Amino acid sequence: MDVKFAPAKRVAGQRQDVWSIVNEAAAASPMQPIVNMGQGFFGYNPPQFIIDAAKSALDRVECNQYSPTKGRPRLKKALADAYSPFFGRKLDPETEVTITTGANEGRG
């Protein structure tokens, strides 16, 4: 079965994704070189304390698993509490806070 999905009407007219547009604009810029700060392309190593913390976390078996798909409740509550003043009302962490693993997942 060959199923093809059409994009939503709100994005059907877009010729390409935002990353391609930004990359083309950067390449065409008269100011070179352009430093890409959007996708984790570092030109240096992190500080040693960050490397040590990452290695320590990887040694803990409880850290070697996927996080809950809906996000950690404590994180969702903290985000709701932090952003509630911005919206002028209390946000519900269960229905108004979404945790994703990145921009691509979040834009769906």
VOGU-3710 file (C-alpha; in Angstrom, 3 decimals, decimal comma):
1> mdvkfapakr> 0,000/0,000/0,000  1,529/3,284/-1,138  0,084/6,049/1,020  1,115/9,660/0,435  0,294/12,391/2,882  -0,372/15,918/1,717  0,933/18,760/3,869  -1,545/20,787/5,894  -3,077/23,724/3,996  -1,335/26,234/6,253
11> vagqrqdvws> 2,102/25,015/5,075  1,346/23,610/1,616  2,488/26,808/-0,112  5,888/26,937/1,578  8,669/26,075/-0,827  11,093/24,698/1,750  11,788/24,341/5,444  13,092/27,173/7,595  16,543/25,590/8,008  17,126/25,537/4,246
21> ivneaaaasp> 16,050/29,171/3,973  18,398/30,224/6,794  21,305/28,236/5,311  20,780/29,841/1,882  20,629/33,314/3,426  23,801/32,666/5,418  25,641/31,410/2,333  24,572/34,514/0,373  25,580/36,948/3,122  28,490/39,279/2,306
31> mqpivnmgqg> 29,632/38,905/5,924  31,606/35,666/6,085  32,245/33,374/7,809  28,808/32,816/9,342  28,794/31,025/12,690  25,961/28,486/12,897  24,629/28,624/16,452  21,342/26,886/15,768  22,102/23,202/15,549  24,883/22,401/17,966
41> ffgynppqfi> 27,884/22,773/15,651  30,501/23,719/18,206  34,002/24,794/17,300  35,326/23,979/20,759  35,003/21,380/23,497  32,750/22,022/26,487  34,366/22,903/29,826  35,819/19,952/31,727  33,134/20,090/34,448  30,468/19,511/31,769
51> idaaksaldr> 32,395/16,546/30,347  32,797/15,109/33,859  29,076/15,532/34,632  28,096/13,839/31,354  30,433/10,905/32,018  29,093/10,583/35,557  25,496/10,545/34,300  26,304/7,890/31,690  27,717/5,663/34,437  24,345/5,684/36,254
61> vecnqysptk> 22,084/2,911/34,963  18,923/4,882/35,818  19,976/7,514/33,279  20,348/5,022/30,431  16,728/4,913/29,347  14,184/6,972/27,476  12,395/9,693/29,368  8,600/9,449/29,673  6,978/10,279/26,325  4,696/12,922/27,865
71> grprlkkala> 7,598/14,534/29,729  8,563/14,419/33,372  5,778/15,765/35,610  8,208/17,815/37,717  9,630/19,491/34,607  6,164/20,225/33,210  5,064/21,751/36,531  8,225/23,874/36,746  7,662/25,176/33,213  3,989/25,897/33,898
81> dayspffgrk> 4,940/27,784/37,074  7,661/29,753/35,265  5,491/30,747/32,283  2,193/31,367/34,091  3,089/34,993/34,970  3,960/35,654/31,313  0,464/34,581/30,245  -1,239/36,278/33,205  -2,909/33,078/34,361  -2,043/29,680/35,799
91> ldpetevtit> -1,020/27,198/33,103  -2,068/23,568/33,434  1,074/21,419/33,104  -0,944/18,443/31,850  -2,849/20,202/29,067  -0,793/23,314/28,255  2,845/22,221/28,495  4,363/19,943/25,874  7,818/18,422/26,111  9,530/17,350/22,882
101> tganegrg> 12,936/16,007/21,969  13,525/18,788/19,475  12,054/21,258/17,024  11,024/18,690/14,428  8,925/16,774/16,935  7,456/19,994/18,300  6,278/21,344/14,970  4,051/18,328/14,232
//
